[in-house]
């Protein structure tokens, strides 16, 4: 479920920009980005998400709040970290 929300969030943030552009800007292979956006990689590594967030101009806090909304444990951890 979180992986699906992350994929939707990244696709929306990418909008009309080509996947290859975001992959190059983040240093992430295009195929990895494709797998994350389609939910085939449900829990990508933190540094992968951070690199994509930077390339897309997304605050990590927004990613956490939107992707962890249905997971109370994740929300508690996010609050402790921030």
C-alpha positions, 0 to 999 in steps of 0.5 A: 500500500505505501509503495503504491502511494509513493509511486503515485506521489512521484508520478504526480510530482514528475508530471510531464517531465520525462522519466529519464530526466528525473532518473538522470537528475537523481542518479537513479536508473530509469528502470528503478524509477519505473519500478518504484512508480509502478509499485514493484519496489514497494520499499525503496532505500532511503537514499533512493527516495531522498535523491528522487525527492531532491530531483523532484523538489519534494520535501521528504516530510511530504513524502512521509506524511502522504505515504505513511498516512495509513500506517500508524507505526510509520507516523509515530516514527516520522514524528520522533525523527522530525 
